[in-house]
Amino acid sequence: MNLIKKLLLIFIAPALLAAALGYYAYQPLKLPVTPFEFELKQGGNLKSMARQLQQSGLLESDSAFVWMVRLMGKSSQIKAGYYELEHPVSPMELLSIFSKGEVIQRKLSIIEGWTFRQFRDALNANPDLKHTTLNMTDAEILLQIGATEGHPEGLFFPDTYRFAAGSRDLVIFKRAYQTMQQRLQDAWTTREASLPLQTPYEALILASIVEKETGTPSDRPIIAGVFMNRLKKNMRLQTDPTVIYGIGEKFDGNLRKRDLLADTPYNTYTRSGLTPTPIALPGLEALQATLHPAKTSALYFVARGDGSSHFSNSLIQHNRAVIQFQIKKK
């Protein structure tokens, strides 16, 4: 009789255990709140992760979850990170989420025309990033992401970047830098012939100026064409955004005549050619317009006041346009 009981225990107990775990694996877990956000910390083992989930209120029993994961052979596949559950899931579904690393995806938008300082400020203000660069200089950031340039302005592609909550800010710096490198190289490879630009970096500089000067998207290729015409004729670019960039944080929003006369490396009224560096982050449209400018005879343009620009082929025409669109309106 004792032998029969032992045999029953040997064969029936595992079956009962398997049935219990099977039932457990597919029963929905109650969420403490909806949606429920939580973190599985890096470096923890399966038991510690299960304990985190129990303490957070998601699991009633950490041991049952541990047994299920071990039986599935996925103890080493659970990925740390920030997770969010918008509706109840079963332990099996939860394991699948952890195994695939379906962490919370946050997003950060970098805007065309921003300066690098504005880009840094946006990253520093984002609560979903780990801020590892707060005390770094611009040069140290460039070194950390493998950039070879000595100045950060214009090197980062404006776009919306998705990232896992808790990611390091350097991840965004590096992705934006690498994206700009690729976009710039692609645009440079397909550029129009006979442009007065010698390197992709020069294209990046001019694209940043085009970006800052453009109020209406349809004007962008024509503005690029004007600057190309000026460079070919060795005329100074004479563009206000470069002067403003040279003034820096001292600029109070009002560009005066004395500012146009004060010489700085970025004053294109006093100096010929391109500025030493870009003055902002140019977008893809600005890159394309710069390397595929409109065929135009225009050498001048002035803002109409509605976001668009009026283009002129001669200084006489330009002066008339300035009177019409600027002086009379003032």
C-alpha positions as CSV (number, residue, x, y, z in Angstrom):
1,M,0.0,0.0,0.0
2,N,2.8,2.4,0.9
3,L,4.4,1.6,-2.4
4,I,1.3,2.5,-4.3
5,K,1.0,5.8,-2.4
6,K,4.6,6.6,-3.2
7,L,4.0,5.8,-6.9
8,L,1.0,8.0,-6.9
9,L,2.9,10.9,-5.3
10,I,5.7,10.4,-7.8
11,F,3.4,10.6,-10.9
12,I,0.5,12.7,-9.7
13,A,2.2,15.4,-7.7
14,P,4.2,16.8,-10.7
15,A,1.0,16.7,-12.8
16,L,-0.9,18.6,-10.2
17,L,2.0,21.1,-9.9
18,A,2.1,21.5,-13.7
19,A,-1.7,22.0,-13.8
20,A,-1.5,24.7,-11.0
21,L,1.3,26.5,-12.8
22,G,-0.6,26.3,-16.0
23,Y,-3.6,27.8,-14.4
24,Y,-1.5,30.5,-12.8
25,A,0.3,31.3,-16.0
26,Y,-2.8,32.4,-17.9
27,Q,-4.8,34.2,-15.1
28,P,-4.8,38.0,-15.6
29,L,-2.9,39.9,-12.9
30,K,-4.6,42.8,-11.2
31,L,-2.9,46.1,-11.8
32,P,-2.3,48.3,-8.8
33,V,-3.2,51.4,-10.9
34,T,-3.9,51.9,-14.6
35,P,-1.7,52.5,-16.4
36,F,0.9,50.9,-14.2
37,E,4.6,52.0,-14.6
38,F,7.5,50.2,-13.0
39,E,11.2,49.6,-13.3
40,L,13.1,46.3,-13.4
41,K,16.5,47.4,-12.1
42,Q,19.7,46.6,-14.0
43,G,21.9,43.8,-12.5
44,G,19.2,42.0,-10.5
45,N,18.6,38.2,-10.7
46,L,15.3,36.5,-11.4
47,K,14.4,36.3,-7.7
48,S,15.1,40.0,-7.0
49,M,13.1,41.1,-10.0
50,A,10.2,38.9,-9.0
51,R,10.4,40.4,-5.5
52,Q,10.3,43.9,-7.0
53,L,7.1,43.0,-8.8
54,Q,5.6,41.6,-5.6
55,Q,6.5,44.7,-3.6
56,S,5.0,46.9,-6.3
57,G,1.7,45.1,-6.0
58,L,1.7,43.4,-9.4
59,L,2.4,39.8,-8.2
60,E,0.8,38.2,-5.3
61,S,3.5,35.5,-5.2
62,D,7.0,36.0,-6.4
63,S,7.9,32.3,-6.0
64,A,5.1,31.2,-8.5
65,F,6.4,33.6,-11.1
66,V,10.0,32.4,-10.5
67,W,9.0,28.8,-11.0
68,M,7.1,29.6,-14.2
69,V,10.0,31.5,-15.7
70,R,12.4,28.7,-14.8
71,L,10.2,26.0,-16.3
72,M,10.0,28.1,-19.5
73,G,13.8,28.3,-19.6
74,K,13.8,32.0,-19.8
75,S,15.5,33.0,-16.5
76,S,18.3,34.8,-18.3
77,Q,16.1,36.5,-20.9
78,I,14.4,39.0,-18.7
79,K,15.5,42.6,-19.6
80,A,15.8,45.4,-17.2
81,G,14.2,48.8,-17.9
82,Y,11.0,50.8,-17.5
83,Y,7.8,49.1,-18.4
84,E,4.2,50.2,-18.6
85,L,1.0,48.1,-18.5
86,E,-2.2,49.7,-19.8
87,H,-4.4,46.7,-19.1
88,P,-4.2,43.5,-17.1
89,V,-1.9,40.8,-18.5
90,S,-1.3,37.2,-17.5
91,P,2.1,36.1,-16.0
92,M,2.8,34.4,-19.3
93,E,2.2,37.6,-21.2
94,L,4.2,39.5,-18.7
95,L,7.1,37.2,-19.3
96,S,6.8,37.7,-23.0
97,I,7.0,41.5,-22.5
98,F,10.1,41.1,-20.3
99,S,11.8,38.7,-22.7
100,K,11.2,41.0,-25.7
101,G,12.3,44.1,-23.7
102,E,9.1,46.0,-24.6
103,V,10.1,48.9,-22.4
104,I,8.3,52.3,-22.3
105,Q,9.1,54.4,-25.4
106,R,9.5,58.1,-24.8
107,K,10.1,60.7,-27.4
108,L,12.0,63.9,-27.8
109,S,11.6,66.4,-30.6
110,I,14.6,68.5,-31.8
111,I,13.4,71.5,-33.8
112,E,14.9,72.8,-37.0
113,G,16.7,76.0,-36.4
114,W,17.5,75.3,-32.8
115,T,21.0,76.1,-31.6
116,F,23.1,73.5,-29.9
117,R,22.5,75.3,-26.6
118,Q,18.7,74.9,-27.1
119,F,19.2,71.2,-27.9
120,R,21.2,70.7,-24.7
121,D,18.6,72.5,-22.6
122,A,15.8,70.3,-24.0
123,L,17.8,67.2,-23.1
124,N,18.6,68.5,-19.7
125,A,14.9,69.3,-19.0
126,N,13.6,65.8,-20.1
127,P,12.6,63.8,-17.0
128,D,12.8,60.5,-18.8
129,L,16.5,60.6,-19.5
130,K,19.5,59.9,-17.3
131,H,21.5,63.1,-17.3
132,T,25.1,62.1,-17.6
133,T,26.3,65.2,-19.5
134,L,25.1,67.9,-17.2
135,N,28.7,68.7,-16.0
136,M,30.3,68.0,-19.4
137,T,31.7,70.7,-21.7
138,D,30.6,70.7,-25.3
139,A,34.0,69.4,-26.3
140,E,33.7,66.5,-23.8
141,I,30.3,65.6,-25.3
142,L,31.7,65.5,-28.8
143,L,34.6,63.3,-27.5
144,Q,32.1,60.9,-25.8
145,I,30.0,60.4,-29.0
146,G,33.1,59.9,-31.3
147,A,32.7,63.2,-33.2
148,T,35.8,64.6,-34.8
149,E,34.6,68.2,-35.2
150,G,35.8,70.8,-32.7
151,H,32.5,72.8,-32.5
152,P,29.1,71.2,-31.8
153,E,26.9,73.7,-33.7
154,G,24.9,72.2,-36.5
155,L,26.1,68.6,-36.0
156,F,22.9,67.1,-34.7
157,F,19.9,66.3,-36.9
158,P,16.6,67.8,-35.9
159,D,14.0,65.0,-35.7
160,T,11.7,63.2,-33.2
161,Y,13.7,60.5,-31.4
162,R,12.2,57.6,-29.5
163,F,14.0,56.1,-26.6
164,A,13.5,53.8,-23.6
165,A,12.7,55.6,-20.4
166,G,15.8,55.8,-18.3
167,S,18.2,55.9,-21.3
168,R,21.3,58.1,-21.0
169,D,21.2,61.5,-22.7
170,L,24.4,60.5,-24.6
171,V,22.3,58.0,-26.5
172,I,20.3,60.9,-28.0
173,F,23.4,63.0,-28.7
174,K,25.0,60.1,-30.5
175,R,21.9,59.1,-32.6
176,A,21.3,62.7,-33.6
177,Y,25.0,63.2,-34.6
178,Q,25.1,59.9,-36.6
179,T,21.8,60.8,-38.3
180,M,23.1,64.2,-39.4
181,Q,26.3,62.6,-40.7
182,Q,24.3,60.2,-42.8
183,R,21.8,62.8,-44.0
184,L,24.6,65.2,-44.9
185,Q,26.6,62.7,-46.7
186,D,23.6,61.5,-48.7
187,A,22.8,65.0,-49.7
188,W,26.4,65.8,-50.6
189,T,26.7,62.8,-52.8
190,T,23.8,63.9,-54.9
191,R,24.5,67.6,-54.9
192,E,24.2,69.8,-58.0
193,A,27.4,70.3,-60.0
194,S,29.5,73.5,-59.8
195,L,28.4,74.7,-56.4
196,P,30.8,77.1,-54.7
197,L,31.2,74.6,-51.8
198,Q,34.3,72.5,-51.2
199,T,33.2,70.2,-48.4
200,P,30.1,68.7,-46.7
201,Y,30.9,70.9,-43.7
202,E,30.6,74.0,-45.8
203,A,27.3,72.7,-47.0
204,L,26.2,72.3,-43.4
205,I,27.2,75.9,-42.6
206,L,25.3,77.3,-45.5
207,A,22.3,75.0,-44.8
208,S,22.1,76.4,-41.3
209,I,22.0,79.9,-42.6
210,V,19.3,79.0,-45.1
211,E,17.3,77.4,-42.3
212,K,17.4,80.5,-40.2
213,E,16.5,82.8,-43.1
214,T,13.5,80.8,-44.3
215,G,10.1,81.9,-43.2
216,T,8.1,80.1,-45.9
217,P,9.1,76.6,-47.0
218,S,8.6,77.4,-50.7
219,D,11.2,80.2,-50.5
220,R,13.9,77.9,-49.2
221,P,15.5,76.8,-52.5
222,I,15.4,80.4,-53.8
223,I,17.1,81.7,-50.7
224,A,19.8,79.0,-51.2
225,G,20.1,80.1,-54.8
226,V,20.7,83.8,-53.7
227,F,23.5,82.8,-51.4
228,M,25.1,80.6,-54.1
229,N,25.0,83.5,-56.5
230,R,26.6,85.8,-53.9
231,L,29.4,83.3,-53.1
232,K,30.1,82.8,-56.8
233,K,30.4,86.6,-57.3
234,N,32.5,87.0,-54.1
235,M,29.8,89.1,-52.6
236,R,29.3,89.1,-48.8
237,L,26.3,87.1,-47.6
238,Q,25.0,90.0,-45.5
239,T,22.6,87.9,-43.5
240,D,21.2,89.0,-40.1
241,P,21.0,85.6,-38.4
242,T,24.8,85.2,-38.6
243,V,25.3,88.6,-36.9
244,I,22.8,87.6,-34.2
245,Y,24.6,84.3,-33.6
246,G,27.9,86.2,-33.2
247,I,26.3,88.5,-30.6
248,G,25.3,85.4,-28.6
249,E,23.5,85.7,-25.3
250,K,23.9,89.5,-25.3
251,F,21.4,89.8,-28.1
252,D,18.3,91.5,-26.8
253,G,16.0,90.9,-29.8
254,N,16.7,94.2,-31.5
255,L,19.3,94.2,-34.2
256,R,20.9,97.7,-34.5
257,K,23.1,99.3,-37.2
258,R,26.0,99.2,-34.8
259,D,25.6,95.5,-34.6
260,L,26.0,95.2,-38.3
261,L,29.2,97.2,-38.2
262,A,30.7,95.4,-35.2
263,D,33.1,92.9,-36.6
264,T,32.9,89.3,-35.3
265,P,33.8,86.0,-37.0
266,Y,30.1,85.6,-37.7
267,N,29.4,89.0,-39.1
268,T,28.7,88.4,-42.8
269,Y,28.4,92.2,-43.3
270,T,32.0,92.7,-42.4
271,R,33.5,89.4,-43.5
272,S,33.4,87.6,-46.8
273,G,32.5,83.9,-47.3
274,L,30.9,81.5,-44.9
275,T,30.9,81.7,-41.1
276,P,33.4,79.5,-39.2
277,T,30.7,77.1,-38.1
278,P,27.0,76.5,-38.6
279,I,24.7,78.8,-36.7
280,A,21.9,76.3,-36.0
281,L,20.6,72.8,-36.6
282,P,19.5,72.6,-40.3
283,G,16.7,70.2,-41.2
284,L,16.6,67.9,-44.2
285,E,14.8,70.4,-46.4
286,A,17.5,73.0,-45.7
287,L,20.2,70.5,-46.6
288,Q,18.4,69.6,-49.8
289,A,17.7,73.2,-50.8
290,T,21.4,74.1,-50.2
291,L,22.7,71.3,-52.4
292,H,19.9,71.6,-54.9
293,P,19.3,75.4,-55.0
294,A,16.8,77.0,-57.3
295,K,18.1,78.4,-60.6
296,T,17.7,82.2,-60.1
297,S,19.3,85.5,-61.0
298,A,18.3,87.0,-57.6
299,L,21.1,88.5,-55.4
300,Y,18.9,90.1,-52.7
301,F,15.8,89.3,-50.7
302,V,13.8,91.1,-48.0
303,A,11.1,89.9,-45.7
304,R,7.6,90.9,-46.7
305,G,6.3,90.7,-43.2
306,D,4.0,87.7,-43.7
307,G,6.8,85.0,-43.5
308,S,7.6,85.1,-47.2
309,S,10.5,86.9,-49.0
310,H,10.6,89.3,-52.0
311,F,13.6,88.6,-54.3
312,S,15.5,91.1,-56.4
313,N,18.1,90.8,-59.1
314,S,19.7,94.3,-58.5
315,L,20.5,96.6,-55.7
316,I,18.1,99.2,-57.1
317,Q,15.2,96.8,-57.1
318,H,16.2,95.6,-53.6
319,N,16.2,99.1,-52.2
320,R,12.7,99.7,-53.6
321,A,11.5,96.5,-52.0
322,V,13.0,97.5,-48.6
323,I,11.1,100.7,-48.8
324,Q,7.9,98.9,-49.7
325,F,8.0,96.1,-47.3
326,Q,10.1,97.4,-44.4
327,I,10.3,101.2,-44.1
328,K,6.7,102.0,-45.1
329,K,5.3,99.4,-42.8
330,K,7.3,100.7,-39.9
